[in-house]
Amino acid sequence: MGPTYGPSEGAASVRAVLRALRDSGLTPRAAEAMLEVQRAADEPPRVEAAVPVEGAALEVRAVPGAPVVGFVAFLDGIQRSRVLAHAGPVPLVHGAVAAAVRLRTDRRPSTWESPVLSQRLYAPLGRLASDVVRTLAAALPLTDTESESTEGPEHPQELAARALTAVQRTRESAELTLVDAWVARGPGPLLVDGGISGSAAGSASDRVVGVVKSHRTLYAAPAALPLVLDLREGERTTAVRLHTPRRHAVATWYLRLRAPAARGPLFGLVRVEAALGDDLTERADRISRWLLAERAPVALPDARWDVMVYGVRECEQYLSAILR
């Protein structure tokens, strides 16, 4: 049986990278945890104030009406980054990325257009011997992670962190490519796993909605933070304006998908991103009803089942299956 899709960009599979490393005279290292796991808790939690755009201050609002299915497709991206070898103190990182839109038709998922796949080797090329770079470049697609702002020796973990950042940018680029394609050709409302403010087209479209599951940053004035954390199931906050120098402005609000009970204030809590506009209250209520309808089927056995809709879980499983 042949593969359903063509090889990843450059076909830099782990096996191909290991072969190229041996050909260049480098010794592959023993397998270890992916860089994403090692860095999971690096970002410090914080609270940031945001400007209300639905009323004069952040308030709690019960979502009116019954939940109703509205999304026709789901977009997700995954990444895997692992140090496969060291050239002296310099880590060589294999980064694999996949992103796709899964269309739901009569409850059956299918892939919209084509997934975006990429597998590359990430390293600061100027710190490697020229013959090693030539051997690797002849066999693999390479991404140079050298920083222009630093000189001299650096900690190996800092070099690995820089490679992880480059892989993250590759994944974000893959996801944004699909968001832009959907805005141009998609047949209905799309749920994006994560924020949408990185896309000029997506952040301005009324057919693209982002859902953020993690809350290292909470967007609320300190005095209003209890309103967010005390939301009950089926309640949302009013929207605030989210805008950073490198991102496009969007409206964002918090929605409680499931009652927290004794599980903690972040259980079942998601942050929604959508385009700004004059009809924001009506759209926020409608989108919230769509999200409440996605609570079934439950995305078990994923540990994030309380905040992950099943369509995103199915997309993630599909991506894991095609990213070899």
C-alpha positions as CSV (number, residue, x, y, z in Angstrom):
1,M,0.0,0.0,0.0
2,G,1.3,3.5,-0.9
3,P,1.1,6.5,1.4
4,T,-2.1,8.6,1.1
5,Y,0.0,11.8,1.0
6,G,3.4,12.6,-0.4
7,P,6.5,12.8,1.9
8,S,7.0,15.6,4.3
9,E,8.9,18.7,3.0
10,G,12.4,17.4,2.2
11,A,11.6,13.9,3.6
12,A,13.9,14.5,6.6
13,S,12.5,11.6,8.6
14,V,14.3,10.6,11.8
15,R,15.7,7.6,9.9
16,A,17.1,9.9,7.2
17,V,18.5,12.3,9.7
18,L,20.3,9.5,11.6
19,R,21.8,8.2,8.4
20,A,23.0,11.7,7.4
21,L,24.5,12.3,10.9
22,R,26.5,9.0,10.7
23,D,27.7,10.0,7.2
24,S,28.9,13.3,8.5
25,G,30.9,11.7,11.3
26,L,28.6,12.6,14.1
27,T,27.3,10.0,16.7
28,P,23.6,10.0,17.2
29,R,22.6,10.2,20.9
30,A,20.3,8.0,22.9
31,A,16.6,8.9,22.6
32,E,15.3,11.4,25.2
33,A,12.2,13.3,26.0
34,M,11.0,15.7,23.3
35,L,11.9,19.4,23.8
36,E,8.2,20.3,24.0
37,V,7.9,18.2,27.2
38,Q,11.1,19.6,28.7
39,R,10.0,23.2,28.2
40,A,6.3,22.8,29.1
41,A,6.5,24.8,32.3
42,D,9.1,27.4,31.4
43,E,6.7,30.3,30.7
44,P,5.8,32.1,34.0
45,P,2.1,32.5,34.6
46,R,0.9,36.1,34.6
47,V,-2.2,38.3,34.5
48,E,-2.6,41.1,31.9
49,A,-5.2,43.8,31.8
50,A,-7.2,44.2,28.6
51,V,-9.6,46.8,27.2
52,P,-13.3,45.9,27.3
53,V,-15.1,46.1,24.0
54,E,-18.4,44.7,25.0
55,G,-19.6,47.1,27.7
56,A,-17.6,49.4,29.9
57,A,-16.1,46.7,32.1
58,L,-15.7,42.9,32.3
59,E,-18.9,41.2,33.3
60,V,-20.4,37.7,33.5
61,R,-23.1,36.8,31.0
62,A,-25.1,33.6,30.9
63,V,-25.0,32.2,27.3
64,P,-28.6,32.5,26.0
65,G,-30.4,29.8,24.1
66,A,-29.7,26.1,23.7
67,P,-26.3,24.8,22.3
68,V,-26.4,24.3,18.6
69,V,-23.9,22.8,16.2
70,G,-22.3,25.5,14.0
71,F,-18.7,24.5,13.1
72,V,-18.1,22.6,9.9
73,A,-14.4,22.0,10.3
74,F,-11.5,21.9,12.8
75,L,-7.9,23.0,12.4
76,D,-5.0,21.8,14.5
77,G,-1.2,21.5,14.3
78,I,1.3,19.3,16.1
79,Q,5.1,19.3,16.4
80,R,7.8,17.0,17.7
81,S,11.3,18.2,18.5
82,R,14.2,16.0,19.6
83,V,17.9,16.4,20.0
84,L,19.4,13.6,17.8
85,A,23.1,14.4,18.2
86,H,25.6,16.9,19.4
87,A,28.5,18.4,17.4
88,G,30.6,19.2,20.5
89,P,28.3,21.3,22.6
90,V,26.0,22.1,19.7
91,P,22.7,20.2,19.7
92,L,21.2,19.1,16.3
93,V,17.4,19.0,16.6
94,H,15.0,17.1,14.4
95,G,11.8,19.0,14.1
96,A,8.6,17.4,12.6
97,V,5.5,19.5,12.0
98,A,2.0,18.7,10.7
99,A,-1.2,20.7,10.4
100,A,-4.5,20.0,8.8
101,V,-8.2,21.0,8.5
102,R,-10.6,18.2,9.1
103,L,-14.0,18.7,7.5
104,R,-17.1,17.3,9.3
105,T,-19.9,16.1,6.9
106,D,-22.8,14.1,8.3
107,R,-20.6,13.4,11.5
108,R,-17.9,11.9,9.3
109,P,-14.4,13.6,9.3
110,S,-12.4,14.0,6.1
111,T,-9.3,16.1,5.3
112,W,-10.0,19.4,3.6
113,E,-7.6,20.0,0.7
114,S,-4.2,18.7,1.9
115,P,-2.3,18.7,5.2
116,V,0.9,20.6,5.6
117,L,3.9,18.5,6.6
118,S,7.5,19.4,7.3
119,Q,10.5,17.6,8.7
120,R,13.8,19.3,9.0
121,L,17.1,19.5,11.0
122,Y,17.5,22.6,13.1
123,A,21.0,23.8,14.2
124,P,23.2,26.9,14.3
125,L,25.1,26.1,11.1
126,G,27.9,28.6,11.7
127,R,28.9,26.7,14.7
128,L,29.4,23.4,12.8
129,A,32.3,22.3,10.8
130,S,31.9,23.2,7.1
131,D,32.3,19.6,5.9
132,V,29.6,18.5,8.4
133,V,27.2,21.2,7.0
134,R,27.9,20.1,3.4
135,T,27.2,16.5,4.2
136,L,24.0,17.2,6.0
137,A,22.8,19.8,3.4
138,A,23.3,17.3,0.6
139,A,20.9,14.9,2.3
140,L,18.5,17.0,4.4
141,P,16.6,20.3,4.5
142,L,18.3,22.4,7.2
143,T,17.2,25.5,9.1
144,D,19.8,27.8,10.6
145,T,19.0,28.8,14.1
146,E,22.0,31.0,14.7
147,S,21.2,34.3,16.4
148,E,22.7,37.5,15.1
149,S,22.5,39.0,18.6
150,T,24.9,36.7,20.3
151,E,28.6,35.9,19.9
152,G,30.9,33.3,21.4
153,P,30.0,30.1,23.3
154,E,26.4,29.5,24.5
155,H,24.8,27.0,26.8
156,P,23.7,23.9,24.9
157,Q,20.2,24.2,26.4
158,E,19.9,27.7,25.1
159,L,20.8,26.5,21.6
160,A,18.2,23.7,21.9
161,A,15.6,26.2,23.1
162,R,16.3,28.4,20.1
163,A,15.8,25.3,17.8
164,L,12.5,24.6,19.6
165,T,11.4,28.2,18.9
166,A,12.2,27.7,15.2
167,V,10.1,24.5,15.1
168,Q,7.2,26.4,16.8
169,R,7.4,29.1,14.1
170,T,7.3,26.4,11.4
171,R,4.2,24.9,13.0
172,E,2.5,28.3,13.3
173,S,3.3,29.1,9.7
174,A,1.7,25.8,8.6
175,E,-1.4,26.6,10.6
176,L,-1.6,30.2,9.3
177,T,-1.3,28.9,5.8
178,L,-4.4,26.7,6.3
179,V,-6.3,29.5,8.0
180,D,-5.6,31.9,5.1
181,A,-6.7,29.2,2.6
182,W,-9.9,28.5,4.6
183,V,-10.8,32.2,4.6
184,A,-10.4,32.2,0.8
185,R,-12.1,28.9,0.0
186,G,-13.6,27.3,3.1
187,P,-17.3,26.4,3.2
188,G,-18.3,27.5,6.7
189,P,-17.3,28.3,10.3
190,L,-13.8,26.9,11.3
191,L,-12.7,26.1,14.8
192,V,-8.9,26.7,15.2
193,D,-7.2,25.0,18.1
194,G,-5.3,28.0,19.5
195,G,-5.3,31.8,18.8
196,I,-6.1,33.4,15.5
197,S,-4.4,36.8,16.0
198,G,-1.4,35.7,14.0
199,S,-3.4,35.7,10.8
200,A,-4.5,39.0,9.2
201,A,-7.2,37.2,7.2
202,G,-8.3,34.9,10.1
203,S,-8.5,37.6,12.7
204,A,-10.8,39.6,10.5
205,S,-13.1,36.8,9.3
206,D,-16.4,36.0,10.9
207,R,-15.9,32.3,9.7
208,V,-12.8,31.6,11.9
209,V,-12.8,31.1,15.6
210,G,-9.9,30.4,17.9
211,V,-10.1,28.4,21.1
212,V,-7.2,28.6,23.6
213,K,-7.1,25.7,26.2
214,S,-4.1,26.8,28.3
215,H,-4.0,29.9,30.5
216,R,-0.4,30.8,31.4
217,T,-1.6,34.3,30.7
218,L,-5.0,35.4,32.0
219,Y,-6.4,38.6,30.3
220,A,-8.3,40.5,32.9
221,A,-7.8,43.4,35.2
222,P,-6.7,42.2,38.7
223,A,-10.0,43.3,40.2
224,A,-12.0,41.4,37.6
225,L,-10.0,38.2,37.7
226,P,-12.4,36.5,40.2
227,L,-15.2,37.0,37.7
228,V,-13.2,34.8,35.2
229,L,-12.2,32.2,37.7
230,D,-15.7,31.9,39.2
231,L,-17.6,31.4,35.9
232,R,-20.2,28.7,36.1
233,E,-20.9,26.1,33.4
234,G,-22.6,27.8,30.4
235,E,-21.4,31.3,31.4
236,R,-19.0,33.6,29.6
237,T,-17.3,36.9,30.3
238,T,-18.0,39.9,28.1
239,A,-15.3,40.4,25.5
240,V,-12.1,42.4,25.7
241,R,-9.7,43.6,23.0
242,L,-6.5,41.6,22.6
243,H,-3.7,43.3,20.7
244,T,0.1,42.9,20.8
245,P,2.7,44.5,18.6
246,R,3.3,41.3,16.6
247,R,-0.4,40.2,16.4
248,H,-3.6,41.4,14.9
249,A,-6.4,42.7,17.1
250,V,-9.2,40.3,18.1
251,A,-12.0,40.1,20.5
252,T,-11.6,37.5,23.2
253,W,-13.7,36.2,26.1
254,Y,-13.7,33.3,28.6
255,L,-16.3,30.5,28.5
256,R,-16.9,27.7,31.0
257,L,-17.6,24.5,29.2
258,R,-17.9,22.3,32.2
259,A,-18.6,22.8,35.9
260,P,-15.3,22.8,37.8
261,A,-16.7,21.3,41.1
262,A,-13.6,20.6,43.2
263,R,-11.2,20.3,40.2
264,G,-9.9,23.9,40.3
265,P,-10.7,27.3,38.8
266,L,-9.3,26.5,35.3
267,F,-11.1,23.2,34.8
268,G,-13.4,23.5,31.7
269,L,-12.3,27.1,31.0
270,V,-11.5,28.1,27.5
271,R,-10.6,31.5,26.0
272,V,-12.3,32.3,22.7
273,E,-10.9,34.6,19.9
274,A,-13.0,36.1,17.2
275,A,-13.0,39.1,14.9
276,L,-13.9,42.5,16.3
277,G,-17.2,44.0,15.0
278,D,-20.3,46.0,15.8
279,D,-22.4,42.9,16.4
280,L,-20.0,41.4,18.9
281,T,-22.5,40.5,21.6
282,E,-24.7,38.5,19.2
283,R,-21.7,36.8,17.6
284,A,-20.1,36.0,21.0
285,D,-23.3,34.4,22.2
286,R,-23.7,32.4,19.0
287,I,-20.1,31.2,19.0
288,S,-20.4,30.2,22.7
289,R,-23.5,28.1,21.9
290,W,-21.6,26.4,19.1
291,L,-18.8,25.6,21.6
292,L,-21.2,24.3,24.2
293,A,-22.6,21.9,21.6
294,E,-19.1,20.5,21.0
295,R,-18.9,19.1,24.5
296,A,-20.2,15.7,23.2
297,P,-18.8,13.3,22.4
298,V,-16.2,13.7,25.2
299,A,-12.6,13.8,24.0
300,L,-11.5,11.0,26.4
301,P,-9.0,9.6,27.1
302,D,-7.1,12.8,26.4
303,A,-6.1,14.4,29.7
304,R,-7.3,17.7,28.3
305,W,-10.8,16.4,27.7
306,D,-12.4,19.1,29.8
307,V,-11.3,21.9,27.4
308,M,-10.7,19.9,24.2
309,V,-13.6,19.5,21.7
310,Y,-13.8,16.1,20.0
311,G,-13.2,17.5,16.5
312,V,-9.8,18.8,17.6
313,R,-8.9,15.5,19.2
314,E,-9.8,13.7,16.0
315,C,-7.7,16.1,14.0
316,E,-4.7,15.6,16.4
317,Q,-5.0,11.8,16.1
318,Y,-5.1,12.1,12.3
319,L,-2.0,14.2,12.3
320,S,-0.1,11.8,14.7
321,A,-0.9,9.0,12.2
322,I,0.4,10.8,9.1
323,L,3.5,12.3,10.7
324,R,6.0,9.4,10.6
